[in-house]
Amino acid sequence: MLKVLIPTIMMFPTIWLASPKWLWTTTATHGLLIALMSLAWLNWTSEAGWTMSNSYLATDPLSTPLLVLTCWLLPLMILASQNHINPEPITRQRLYITLLTSLQTFLIMAFGATEIVMFYIMFEATLIPTLIIITRWGNQAERLNAGIYFLFYTLAGSLPLLVALLLLQQSTGTLSLLIIQYTPPLLTDSWGHKIWWAGCLIAFLVKMPLYGVHLWLPKAHVEAPVAGSMVLAAILLKLGGYGMMRMMMILDPLSKELVYPFMILALWGIIMTGSICLRQTDLKSLIAYSSVSHMGLVAGGILIQTPWGFSGAIILMIAHGLVSSMLFCLANTAYERTHSRTMILARGLQVIFPLTAVWWFIANLANLALPPLPNLMGELMIITTLFSWSPWTIALTGLGTLITAAYSLYMFLMSQRGPTPRHIMKLPPFHTREHLLMALHLIPVMFLMAKPELMWGWCY
């Protein structure tokens, strides 16, 4: 654990001491080396489940894929941000990369924490750099409004969790993830315990986000710069899923009856947010709403609490993290050239950028879960486990899959096909850096397609 955490902390002096000319190259290379070092976590040797670094930091097969994804994303965020941050003063450039690195540090400590209180503190700490990135480097006039939405939705959800954790500490005497799963359940059927159960989960459901508490997400995504959108879609939403999985192991007896309203919201959210995607004109907004739809499926898989549901959820979280991050990068490359996110104003790009159209095509096919990509594997496992829980769910999940296919193809056709407007005929060509960025998103997806047990080995 420390083998990756210490090099990440060492990035801070690198950022502030690197010469201005080599700042982006140095930090991207440093981040990529950390990402390659983190791949060693996937070589799983421990029989006990946890591999300890010390008594506060450890990895297990549930957190390992998310930790590797976190490390993999930092160099990609630096690569993606280079073009639009480069014209700024050098101090602001250094500050921007410092915020991205601090975000990675908090996320590594959140996913590696063995104490629930430490996880909670790091979960909240990720708010600060994300909020600064959205409000200081966001593109549009609404960015302060988006930051306030993001802050207050997350805080309103997570304060009940703090109270719930203090009550749990009082009743069990420990908040260590290593021990707490072996403590006897102290839950009775009283109203107080039901409210406590809801308090434990609401923070994570807001972070995922569940349909109904999702309004902060499209605002934050649309207003954030490209690195903000990437880290939000790829990792910060997964913090919610990871936290739910950890808490679900503790909440077991009460969950049987209490999951129904949340399950209905999650499944209905798949249909509703997919339908919203079909009438979007803003490219980033469409990708943001598609994230809510996919996370609804993940929430459904986790709430059932079966090994297949958990496996499907973790696979879909990893696959969606890579694919949605890639879609945001592609949307950003189009925006940097056309200066518009409205799809009708920037269409027919396939004629001008044929190779980029291939990236768009692959990313959209991955988003709609084309076999044999890991997105399909995760969705099928969740849909199967939902069907075994209640056959009625197939109507909602099946319709959700159809709508996902419809809006993914709609996004591709609107942005790449059709007549090219005259005002975008003379756009600057794509850079090697941008093609490298897309390749680095797709390579892990291809590896996971060939070796899926890297994600789901923890169940067996």
Secondary structure by P-SEA (a helix, b strand, c coil): ccccaaaaaaaaaaaaaccccaaaaaaaaaaaaaaaaaccccccccccccccccccccccccaaaaaaaaaaaaaaaaaaaccccccccaaaaaaaaaaaaaaaaaaaaaaacccaaaaaaaaaaaaaaaaaaaaacccccaaaaaaaaaaaaaaaacaaaaaaaaaaaaacccccccccccccccccccaaaaaaaaaacaaaaaaaccccccaaaaaaaaaccaaaaaaaaccaaaaaaaaaaaaaaaacccccccaaaaaaaaaaaaaaaaaaaaacccaaaaaaaaaaaaaaaaaaaaaaccaaaaaaaaaaaaaaaaaaaaaaaaaaaaaaaccccccccccccccccaaaaaaaaaaaaaaacccccaaaaaaaaaaaaaaaacccaaaaaaaaaaaaaaaaaaaaaacccccccccccccccccaaaaaaaaaaaaaaaaaaacccccccccc
